[in-house]
Amino acid sequence: MDATHKVQVNVGSLADMGKRFSLAWNRAASGERLDETHVTFLNIQTMLETLSPRRLELLRHVRQHGANNVRELAQTLGRDYKNVHQDVAVLEATGLLIRDGRKLAAPWDELQAHVSLLPS
């Protein structure tokens, strides 16, 4: 069975990102094979705005069907091109949506969110 491709979505500080990077670096240096992706938001509000219901719907659609370009995606979703273009730009900037030329891909089977209630 194929491994599930997950992206870990975190809310934390730049220091938290640095710690995750350092731990991953040390694990890789010791010979461990790493296959993990993390996206960190500096606050919960930004994460919730970025992962709005419309954007999650867009990610699900692209994951299941792919998209040859933004215009085709907007037409398929029955949404305004300008709004879909903006959503694609935001999701691409966070690394949750991947562009290869004009084609779009969402290579994640699962998005796991981690929000700590403890101070950084």
N, C-alpha and C positions, 0 to 999 in steps of 0.2 A: 504494500500500500504506500502511496506517495505521502510524503510529509506535508502537513498543512503549512502554508506560507502565511505567517502572522506578522503583523506590524504592531509594536508596542507603542502606545500613545501615552505619554507621561505629562503631568503637570509638575513643574519644578523649576529650580533656579539654574543658572549657568553652571554653578558649582556641582549641582546634581548631574548635569550632562557630562561635565568633566570627570566625575567619579565613574559614571557608566563607561565612558570611553577608556579610562585608565584600567578599569577591571577587565574590559574586553581585550585591550591591548596585552595585558599580562596573561590572560588566558590563551590568547593566540600565540604569544611568545613561548608558552610552555608546551605548545604543540596541539592544543585543543582546536578542533575545527569549529568555527563559529558561522552560524547562518541565522543572524537575527538583525532586525531593523527596528530602530527606535526613532520616534518623532517626539520632541519635547516642546510643550507650550509653557510660557512663563507664568500664565495664570489661567484659571478655569474659564473665565469669561471668553478669552481668545479661543480656547479649545472648543467651547460650545458654539461660538459664532462660526468657527471654521467647519465644524462637523454638524452643520444644520441639517434638518431632515431632507431638504432638497439636495444638498451636497452628498449626503449618505445615499440617497436614491441614485444620484448620478454615478457614484462609485460602484454601487451594486450593479447597475446596468452595464457599465464599462467592464466590470469583472466578468460578468456573464456573457456579454455579447461583443466586447471590444467596440471600437469606434474608429472609422477611417479619418474623421476630421470633426471639428467642433460643429460645423453647420449640420452635418448628418446627425450628430448627437442631439442637437437642439430639436431638429425635426422629429426624430424618433421619440424624444421625451415630451414633445408637444409644448416646448418652452421657447421663450424669446431668445434669439441668438445672442444678444448682448449680455443677458443674464447668465446664460450657460458659459459664454466665453469668460466672464468674470469668475464664475465658480471654478472653471477649469484652471484659470491662472492661479487662484488661491490654492487649490489642491495640488497643483504642480509645484508651486513654491514650497509647500510643506513636505513634498516628497511622497505624497499619498497617491498621486496620479503621475504616470510616466509617459513622456512623449518621445516617439521615435519618428522624426520627420513630422508629418501631420497626424499620424496614427496615435491613438491614446490607449493606454493599458493601465489596469489596476491589478497588479499581480498578487494581491493579498486575498486569501480565503477568509481571513479573520482579522479584525481590528480589536485589540485588547487595550482598554483604558485603565490607567493607574493614577489615582489621585490620592496623595498622602494627606492625612489630617494633621500630621505633625509638622512643626516649623522646620524649615530647611536648615 
